[in-house]
Amino acid sequence: MYLPKLREIKEALTSFFSAPYTTKFPAKGYDAPDEFRGKPKYDEDGCVGCGTCAQVCPNSAITISDDLEARKRTLTVDYSSCMFCGQCEEHCITEKGIKLSSDYSLAVFDLKDPSMFDSVTKKIILCEVSGKFVACSDHLQFVKERLGAKAYAHPNLMLFTQKKFFRLEPSYPKSRIRREDQVKEVTAQSRYQIVVEDEF
């Protein structure tokens, strides 16, 4: 039988009389440091619904759902697929639409639990010629503010501003494109078709 080494005895006694290194989770919460990468969460005011976060997500944890009838876009992040890389926060065009929080607890019995998801809903604008998605209302407002006076050179942004001061009669898709469709909120593809048919 070998006698224990003095070094091992010293380490055992030091560990026995030292404070524990672990926390008492879940009985007592843990305060994560500022640089901790936890659950990404949307900010209702900061998000403009552009969808950049979903495009750069390597795990496709962020999905976009457009309801054209209700004119709403919903962006949802699924924490069961998220790896907390921070790409969504880094590439957010407003730099405050989605942020990594210090919330780290993902302990659930069901992956469909509501706490495993975070979402934000935005109002969308539809093309007055084709009826397709143009952009979110908050996104147009963000672009308009960035462009300043140059925003009045684009019909979509000009009409978007005009609607805030005057009540404009709603326009609906027609059987054929007409010249007056130039001054409507339309997609880039529809505007191209309007210009080509008007020109030729």
Order of alpha helices (4+ residues) and beta strands (2+ residues): alpha-beta-alpha-beta-beta-alpha-beta-beta-beta-alpha-alpha-alpha
